[in-house]
Amino acid sequence: MVNVTSYHILIYGSEQGYQTNRAQIQLKNGSKVVAWIRFNDPGMAFESDSNVNGIIRMHLPSTMFQSVVDILRNEKPIHIYFAQGRGFFGTASSEPVGEEE
């Protein structure tokens, strides 16, 4: 499990997007890139999640983009990890109900 301390968003134009993706969020721990969460529109090629040289590549439908950005803006701590052939992203611990974040 890797702690996420910052992120960078990139959105690709044109009908095709870029390298089968519509948008990408780069996740870092300090200055080290730890993951890319890539988003695909319906009909675009959908790659499998992977972990290459310690960098997780997670692929989600474009409809989840706003939810991921919302988590990055409003929650902490955030972690990402790779297990069983999939990327996992979210809060690192349980949070109280009604915390109003």
C-alpha positions as a Markdown table, in Angstrom:
| # | Residue | x | y | z |
|---|---|---|---|---|
| 1 | Met | 0.0 | 0.0 | 0.0 |
| 2 | Val | 1.4 | 3.4 | -1.0 |
| 3 | Asn | 0.5 | 6.8 | 0.4 |
| 4 | Val | -0.6 | 9.4 | -2.2 |
| 5 | Thr | 0.5 | 13.0 | -1.4 |
| 6 | Ser | -0.2 | 14.8 | -4.6 |
| 7 | Tyr | -1.8 | 14.4 | -8.0 |
| 8 | His | -1.7 | 15.9 | -11.6 |
| 9 | Ile | -4.7 | 15.8 | -14.0 |
| 10 | Leu | -4.4 | 15.6 | -17.8 |
| 11 | Ile | -7.4 | 15.4 | -20.1 |
| 12 | Tyr | -6.9 | 14.4 | -23.8 |
| 13 | Gly | -8.9 | 16.0 | -26.6 |
| 14 | Ser | -10.1 | 14.6 | -30.0 |
| 15 | Glu | -12.5 | 11.7 | -30.6 |
| 16 | Gln | -9.7 | 9.1 | -30.1 |
| 17 | Gly | -8.1 | 10.6 | -26.9 |
| 18 | Tyr | -4.5 | 9.6 | -26.5 |
| 19 | Gln | -3.1 | 6.1 | -26.3 |
| 20 | Thr | -6.6 | 4.6 | -25.8 |
| 21 | Asn | -7.3 | 7.0 | -22.9 |
| 22 | Arg | -9.6 | 10.0 | -22.4 |
| 23 | Ala | -7.9 | 11.4 | -19.3 |
| 24 | Gln | -5.2 | 10.5 | -16.8 |
| 25 | Ile | -4.5 | 11.3 | -13.2 |
| 26 | Gln | -0.9 | 10.9 | -12.1 |
| 27 | Leu | -0.4 | 10.1 | -8.4 |
| 28 | Lys | 2.7 | 10.8 | -6.4 |
| 29 | Asn | 4.2 | 10.1 | -3.0 |
| 30 | Gly | 6.5 | 13.1 | -2.5 |
| 31 | Ser | 8.3 | 13.5 | -5.8 |
| 32 | Lys | 8.0 | 9.8 | -6.8 |
| 33 | Val | 5.3 | 8.8 | -9.3 |
| 34 | Val | 3.5 | 5.8 | -7.8 |
| 35 | Ala | 0.5 | 5.4 | -10.1 |
| 36 | Trp | -1.5 | 6.5 | -13.1 |
| 37 | Ile | -5.3 | 6.2 | -13.1 |
| 38 | Arg | -6.4 | 6.3 | -16.7 |
| 39 | Phe | -10.0 | 6.8 | -17.9 |
| 40 | Asn | -11.7 | 5.4 | -21.0 |
| 41 | Asp | -14.9 | 6.4 | -22.8 |
| 42 | Pro | -17.3 | 3.7 | -24.0 |
| 43 | Gly | -16.0 | 2.1 | -27.1 |
| 44 | Met | -12.3 | 2.9 | -26.4 |
| 45 | Ala | -9.8 | 0.1 | -25.8 |
| 46 | Phe | -9.7 | -0.8 | -22.1 |
| 47 | Glu | -6.4 | -2.0 | -20.9 |
| 48 | Ser | -5.8 | -4.3 | -17.9 |
| 49 | Asp | -4.5 | -2.9 | -14.6 |
| 50 | Ser | -0.8 | -3.5 | -14.1 |
| 51 | Asn | 2.2 | -2.8 | -11.9 |
| 52 | Val | 5.3 | -2.1 | -14.0 |
| 53 | Asn | 8.5 | -1.1 | -12.2 |
| 54 | Gly | 6.6 | -0.1 | -9.1 |
| 55 | Ile | 4.2 | 2.2 | -10.9 |
| 56 | Ile | 0.5 | 1.1 | -10.8 |
| 57 | Arg | -1.6 | 1.6 | -13.9 |
| 58 | Met | -5.3 | 1.5 | -13.1 |
| 59 | His | -8.0 | 1.8 | -15.7 |
| 60 | Leu | -11.5 | 3.1 | -15.1 |
| 61 | Pro | -14.5 | 4.2 | -17.2 |
| 62 | Ser | -14.7 | 8.0 | -17.8 |
| 63 | Thr | -17.9 | 8.1 | -15.7 |
| 64 | Met | -15.7 | 7.5 | -12.6 |
| 65 | Phe | -13.4 | 10.5 | -13.2 |
| 66 | Gln | -15.4 | 13.0 | -11.1 |
| 67 | Ser | -15.6 | 10.5 | -8.2 |
| 68 | Val | -11.9 | 9.9 | -8.2 |
| 69 | Val | -11.2 | 13.7 | -8.3 |
| 70 | Asp | -13.7 | 14.2 | -5.4 |
| 71 | Ile | -11.8 | 11.6 | -3.3 |
| 72 | Leu | -8.5 | 13.3 | -4.0 |
| 73 | Arg | -9.8 | 16.7 | -3.1 |
| 74 | Asn | -11.7 | 15.8 | 0.0 |
| 75 | Glu | -10.2 | 12.7 | 1.7 |
| 76 | Lys | -6.9 | 11.9 | 3.4 |
| 77 | Pro | -5.0 | 9.9 | 3.8 |
| 78 | Ile | -5.3 | 8.2 | 0.4 |
| 79 | His | -3.6 | 5.0 | -0.6 |
| 80 | Ile | -3.2 | 3.0 | -3.8 |
| 81 | Tyr | -2.0 | -0.6 | -4.2 |
| 82 | Phe | -2.0 | -3.5 | -6.6 |
| 83 | Ala | -3.2 | -7.0 | -5.8 |
| 84 | Gln | -4.8 | -9.9 | -7.6 |
| 85 | Gly | -4.2 | -8.2 | -11.0 |
| 86 | Arg | -6.1 | -5.0 | -10.1 |
| 87 | Gly | -5.4 | -1.5 | -8.8 |
| 88 | Phe | -7.1 | -0.4 | -5.6 |
| 89 | Phe | -7.5 | 3.3 | -4.7 |
| 90 | Gly | -9.2 | 4.9 | -1.7 |
| 91 | Thr | -9.1 | 6.1 | 1.9 |
| 92 | Ala | -6.5 | 4.4 | 4.0 |
| 93 | Ser | -8.7 | 3.9 | 7.1 |
| 94 | Ser | -12.2 | 3.8 | 8.3 |
| 95 | Glu | -13.9 | 7.2 | 8.8 |
| 96 | Pro | -16.7 | 8.2 | 11.0 |
| 97 | Val | -20.2 | 8.4 | 9.5 |
| 98 | Gly | -21.4 | 12.0 | 9.1 |
| 99 | Glu | -17.9 | 13.6 | 9.2 |
| 100 | Glu | -19.2 | 16.1 | 6.6 |
| 101 | Glu | -16.2 | 16.1 | 4.2 |
